[in-house]
Amino acid sequence: MQVMTVSIEAGFHIPGETSRSMRIHLLPLLCWLLLGGVGITNSVMADETSHRASAERFLKLANAESMTAPVYDQVERLITAHFSQMGGSMQYESVLRRYQQQARQMLDQELAWDALRDELVDLYLPLFSEEEFEQLAQFYQSPAGRKLMKYLPQLTRESMAISSVRVKEYIEPGIQGLLERMTEEIEARQQGLR
C-alpha cells in the first residue's frame, strides 16, 4: 500500500502543498477505489472483455484465421522441393509425408489461430473502439464486405505483382543510374582534392 501512495503522491504533486496534505486528500480516494470503487473496476473489466470480444469477432470476419495459409503452402512446397533435390522417389514418399506432417505441427504450434489470437487482438485493440469494431463487422457481413474478403487475397497478390514489375522496370534502373552518377561525382571530387 505504501508504494501505491508514494507513486500517487509523485504523480499529483501540487506546488505549495506538503506531502502530508496530499496524503490527506488522496486517502479518501484511495479508500473509495479499494472498497467502493470495485463496481467501476468490474465495469471497466466488463467493457474491456466486450471490447476484446468485438475485436476477435471482427478478426474472424476478416478471415484472420486463414492469413497464415500461404506460409503453410510455402513450407510444404519447400519440403517437397528439398525432397526432390535429394533424389527422393515414390518409394520414400512416406519420409516426405512424415516431415511435411512435422512441419505442419510446428506451424500449428506457432501460427494457428489459437496461438495468434490474443496477440492479434492486442494489436487491433488500441486502434479501434468497440463501436468501430461493430461497424467493421457490419461491413464484413455485408455483400460488399464478403465480396472484398473473397477477392482480397487475389487483389493483394496482383497489386504486389504490379508494384514488383514497376520496381524492376523503372525503380531499379533509376536507382542504379543515381548510384552511378553519385559514384562519378564523388570520384570527380576526390580527384580534385588530390
C-alpha positions, 0 to 999 in steps of 0.5 A: 500500500505504501508504494501505491501512495508514494507513486500517487503522491509523485504523480499529483504533486501540487506546488505549495502543498506538503506531502502530508496534505496530499496524503490527506486528500488522496486517502479518501480516494484511495479508500473509495477505489479499494472498497467502493470503487470495485463496481467501476473496476468490474465495469471497466473489466466488463467493457474491456472483455466486450471490447476484446470480444468485438475485436476477435469477432471482427478478426474472424470476419476478416478471415484472420484465421486463414492469413497464415495459409500461404506460409503453410503452402510455402513450407510444404512446397519447400519440403517437397522441393528439398525432397526432390533435390535429394533424389527422393522417389515414390518409394520414400514418399512416406519420409516426405509425408512424415516431415511435411506432417512435422512441419505442419505441427510446428506451424500449428504450434506457432501460427494457428489461430489459437496461438495468434489470437490474443496477440492479434487482438492486442494489436487491433485493440488500441486502434479501434473502439468497440463501436468501430469494431461493430461497424467493421463487422457490419461491413464484413457481413455485408455483400460488399464486405464478403465480396472484398474478403473473397477477392482480397487475397487475389487483389493483394497478390496482383497489386504486389505483382504490379508494384514488383514489375514497376520496381524492376522496370523503372525503380531499379534502373533509376536507382542504379543510374543515381548510384552511378552518377553519385559514384562519378561525382564523388570520384570527380571530387576526390580527384580534385582534392588530390 
